[in-house]
Amino acid sequence: MELLLHGKVRLTGRLLPAKLMLLPILILATPLHLHAESYSRKIALSSKNISAPVDIHGQVTNKNGEPVAGVNVTIVGTSKGTITDEKGNFQIQAAEGAVLVFSYVGYQTTKITLGASSTVNVTLLKSENAMNEVVVTALGIGRQKRALGYSQEQIKGVELTQSNAPNVINALSGKMAGVNITSPNGVDGGSTRIIIGGNNTITGDNQPLIIIDGMPMDNTIPAAAQDVTAPKDWGSAINLINPQDIEDMSVLKGPAAAALYGGRGANGVILITTKKGAQRKGLGVDYNFGYKVVQPYRYIKMQNEYGAGGMVSLDAPQYQTDASGNPMLTDGWEQMFVNQKTGSGPFGVAVTDQVSWTGSGVSWGHKMDGTKITWWDGTTKADVPQPDNVKSYYQNGSQTTHNVAISGGNDWGTLRASYTRADNNSIIPNSKYNQNSFNVGTAMKLSKRVNVQVNASYFTNVYQNAPSLGNTEGTLQSNLVYAYSRNYRGAADIGNYKLADGSRNSFTGFPWYGNGSAQYLYWNTYEHNETVTRRKLIGSAQMNYEATDFLNLMVRASVDANNNEDLTVNSPTDATGTVGGTYGHGLVRDIANNYDWLATLHKDNIFKDISAKWSVGGTFYKRSMYGISGTNSPSAYANPYLTYFANYAGSTQTSQIPSESWYDKELNSVYSFLNLSYKNYLYLDITARNDWSSTLPKTQWSYFFPSFSASYIFTDALHIDNSVLSFGKIRAAWAEGAVDVPPYIVNTVYSSASFAGQPTSSLPSALPAINYKPQVNKTADFGVTLGFLQNRINLDYRYYRGRATQQLLNSPLPISSGVSSIIINTGVLENSGMEMILRARIVDQKNFKWDASLNMSNNKNRLLSLTEGANRVDMANIWGGNGNYISAVVGHEFGTIMGYDYVYDSKTHKPLLQDEAMLMQNFGVSAATAAQMKGTMYQSSSTIVPIGNATPKFRGGITNTFTFGKGISVSTLIDWKIGGQIWSGTYASMMQQGTAPETLKERDGGGLAYTTPDGTSTKWGVVLPGVYSDGTVNTNVVHYYYKYMQYGVWSSGPNGNNWIHSTGVLNDTWYKLRELSVNYVIPANIVKKTKAFQALSVSLVGRDLFYLYSSLPDHINPEGSNGAGNAQGIEFASLPGVRSFGLQLRASF
């Protein structure tokens, strides 16, 4: 093949078809005023006069000749667009050959190719129903929505970009029924948990499969983000996907919808289609600019009257004094004891037997009334409230985004290429990331019967110091809740973290050390640095061949290649740069390849009124991962400040810890499906798929997936008058699926270590699965779709019910076996629920339109059974068994909160207090002392019991869009969660430590009459509600101390008793203004005057603005869950709630 340009340039290609090689040149030819002709193996480019864009104007009317206002008029392949005015008139700049698209709710979309005339008048016809639209289904196949026997929802790419959400999945929040989104830390770059419907597995992954242009993308949430005690959340792969490159996103709900993806689609599927350009004259250039400010605003509310100390003193709290008798700052832990020598508290009982373990931030001390006291650093300061000492640590975050896209196309194909740069600064100091995204998409028609699509995206993301999830005492924000008293002065106390010689300031005398690191908050923020760099390539190449008018062949090859690097550098703490430093470096290579083929036979009216489509295909999937890492934290570096593995002092290195990991997985599949239709109102789909997974035992690695679905358009079949009921469809589906396991679960994997300098290997504590079978899911799905009043009102309802059996779980074994447990098939998990979507055009006037959409869902997950002798599976716990558990419990909803509770009276159901005999036994006190202590202590359960459940009763959202004349639209989104509970460690800690506002009541004289041990009369008294074992109601007035000490955090309590956790269980219902946007498309006549642009628009977007209602006290973050895994329902020291305000500018050239 040769390319001739005026006889002077020659390009020869022998490996690829001419059209494939020259598509970019052919697209570029148009703006260069060149014309392409092909002959033999040559393509000649010659000069051609191309018309410049001109003003196109006209009117849009309905079939009665009445003008239609508010019609969207866009140019294919560009972001240019306008809307018709109240008279149906429009004006837009476009060149000859451009394709105009006219779309409006309730009317059929119309496309017009421009000729030489500058006047275009269009008549829109009423659409029978939105159900006639073609949507994307499994394997990327487009089908009419009316034909589907399962639930499917779709969202356009423009809606994703306008939402200003942290990622494309968060943009779905509140917009789709039954699609539940959880972001544990609520800031950009973090992991996002996606659940469609409910949970199908107890310990496995419940997230849907994500497909990008036919390639399955791994979106596994990192283990650190699933662990409720992990410090960092680096986000999942979906964060890398650029919303600007997405054409549309389709959500397939239920096993029947996703049956063709086998076990990987058991939790539903999200199909993402990227942009590929469109036919147009010349090249189009689109530029998008986005900027947003992320503002932390929902800070934890604390009291600002009382400072440190006084924790267990029943007398009025006093300042400690120095040798001269001057008042000095009180250390809360120093005043934990009434008698410092004996370590005892009230009644001579050890404090640790009366108090659940607390942080150093206890604030039961002296009133912050301005008294001059000696501060911890030796200076004299007025002891005054510090209302901003928590919020002072945070900052406003921001993100700037630039996107440039070039697109074009002609009869031979289309091409789009884009580049996006995003720079993000977190609300946490020294936390930021930047991302570069490259995307190319093309569709080529190589011949009359052969077309090719190629898509590729490459991302680089450099993330420095991801915010902590806030769930352990060692994380930075937990210090703000747990370690610092209300006197703490923020950066004024410890902001000077580095001395002049570069060493770490030790802050000698600092009283709020928490677990030994609270004084180093700012040092750890700026001198402990971890950077994760991600490089990802995902792409596919697909060829379709129309062999005959009834036979289509498709082949596709896809790749998802990842290269991740983790670099940790903690600065040395001394002036020499040799002591206290840490260096770690890890690399992971993860590559997945996916190959598909599909042959489809299709024939209309194969029999009378019956049409059929039959397809058969197959998939080969292979994934390989290799990782290597090491850490180097010696007692001293040999070379100051240098970070490399060999940098250690001495003759041997004992602290370098290398680690290596790898795995491979293969999955082979064949599948077939049959689509039948009768008179276009009765549809039947049958699918069958068989998988062979390398991760299962050879005797079990083959498993089968059948599914059936049907839909019946009864309004068409029964010829129902459509003046009221415009459309009616009922549908039903059933599917059976199976799920394989991660690599090597069925193998015995030894652990390697060393002892006395010699390598060792040890058996795992749990035996691997023996004769393991795949988990089996069976689900039935029913639905109805109704349209009223010419489809101005549409209702869709879905009900589903399924069971997942043969779960892969650990079953305990006796100690005599030498192992702790064995992995077996056990457990039946039931999943049922309903989803409802209501859409309506409420107002339809010439210059004002109001569209609304309401969605609501309810899901019930219940564990029906486990292996004999077991009644629960623990999914996670906080503080290693000293805190709460999130479990699946037989007979209970998924996500049961387990912990220690009160013991309740069987008759009155009131909590039982310890009587005098129990106090004598538990605390070893005399009868006289027990009589004084009566009414101070509750009885607690001997084992952990269900104390709450995280599963909500309902979720939903309502969207309103108001469209005005002159190109202005306003959209709002309110979403909600009704029911469900969390255990809030933040709340329990604050109540126990005296930092919660609720703890002011008695201290400010709002309690009952109480006389302190030193004889002072006060209003500090309380009566703990409850009864004694004999049924007597408690009436004993005691110090308020005993009311708040009931808020247990750690489990361990007095003499084998346990502190009560149920006091920290809170109802978590909320309603939120999720999104508010104002969009303005600048009229074409104004844009024309610029002589530089073809289209301009601007949007103002507010996201996560505020909660209309929250049942949680003290501004605790309702969405501040610890972790993004299956274990939802634990919160401790979560980040403050954030909201963002954004500006988006879009321009077309």
Protein Blocks (a to p, Z undefined) as FASTA:
>chain_A
ZZdeehlaccddfkbcfklmmmmmmmmmmmnopacddehjbccddddddddddddddddd
dfkopacehiacddehiabdcdddfkopacddddehiacddddehiacddddddfbfbdc
ddddddfbfklpccddehhiacdfklpcbdcddddfklmmmnopablklmmgopaghiac
ddfkopghiacdddehiafbfklcfbdcddeehiacdfbdcfklmpmkbfbdebjfklmp
cfklpmbdcddehjklmmmnojmlmnopadddddebjadehjdddddddddddddfbdcd
ddfkbccejklacbdcdddddfkopacdddfklmmpfblmnopaehhiafklmpccddfk
bcfbccdehpacddfkopacdddddfklmmmmpccddddddddddddddfkbccdddddd
dddddfbehiacddddddddddddfbfkbccdddddddddddehiadehlafkbmklmmm
mmpcfkbghjmlmmmmbcfkopacekgoiablonopmmmmmmmmmmmccddddddddddd
dddddfblmbccdddddddddddddddddddfbfnopgopacdddddddddddddddddd
ddehkbghiacddddddddddddddddddddddfbdfbghiacfklcgdjbdfkbccddd
ddddddddddddddddehhlaccdddddddddfkbcfklmpccdddddddddfklmnopa
fklmmbdcdddddddddddddehklpccdddddeehiacddddfbdcdehiacddddddd
ddddddeehhlaccdddddddddehiacdddddfklopabdcddedjddddddddddddd
fbacfkbccdddddddddddddfbdcehiabdcfbdehhhpaccddddehiaehiacddd
ddddfklopacdddfklmmmmnopafklmmmmgopaccddfbdcdfbdfbdfbdcddddd
dddehhiacdddddddeejidddfklmmmmmnopafklmmmmnopaccdddfkopacfkb
ccdedddfkopacfbdcdfklmmmmmcfbfbdcehiacdfklmpccddddddfbccdddd
ddfklmmmnomafbdcdddddehkbafbdfbghhiafklcghjbfbghiaehiacddddd
dddddddZZ
